[in-house]
């Protein structure tokens, strides 16, 4: 079983670079770099590709509202060339607050937009002249000035609701899940994979410490953050067994912000969505996600205490040979 590692937004640029260099000496399958409202993704992917060796480099995720499809295709070709063909292009819609408040775009027609992005990016990667007419985008006489390292860069789609899940299976090379209850995820994977086989990844909030309580508290804070600011996660989880928890977390967030809303995260919710605990406990919890049908679990590194000490414990837990 392959394992990936996501070096997330809780890290500085230099910490991401340092962790990437450490990962380069392991047999980890892939290093994933997110993009929120801090580090820019393509520049970080380029740096990480230079610090690693054989590992694949993944974007988790490039959102499709802050860049044109042509710009994403150019960025993908550049990083794929610099990494000697190791890029996995992860695309997603992000969320309304980020798209509209942070980027000044209009969050509309996400499924149709994603469909056209994938079509256009693949056409550009083919190296042929592009004339494209869609509902959202129309391109005329576009031809890349550089030859792609590969004409077929794998494209994985981040998916939450069913329409995007369907699109991931119909047009993507893979899917990226996040904050999806274990039971629901297993049912969805079984159902969708029976129609067509694609790569199935899930990015998992992961907090490891020798003191289990410290790891659990850190994971609950991260989970409560996403539920509080992410309406799409909040609504999806409410529909799939965690309505009381999401209501309580959001209500507490509206009262006091992030001070104490993590205390509303129940143990059952944490077990279904995250990996948190001692190294031994975390290894067992990872197996639960693997058993759900995921091809590639992606460990989302959340530091507990000192960042680099915490990362070395994560490496020892999942990547050092036993």
Secondary structure, 3 states (H helix, E strand, C coil): CEEEEEECCCCCHHHHHHHHHHHCCCCCCEEEECCCCCCCHHHHHHHHHHHCCCCEEEECCEECCCCCHHHHHHHHHHHHHHCCCCEEEEEECCCHHHHHHHCCCCCCCHHHHHHHHHHHHHHHHCCCCEEEECCCCEEEEECCCCCCCCCCCCEEEECCCHHHHHHHHHHCCEEEEECCCHHHHHHHHHHHHCCCCCEEEEEEEEEECCCHHHHHHHHHHHHHHHHHHCHHHHHHHHHCCCHHHHHHHHHHHHHHCCCCHHHHCCHHHHHHHEEEECHHHHHHHHHHHHCCCCCEEEEEECCCCCHHHHHHHHHHHHCCCC
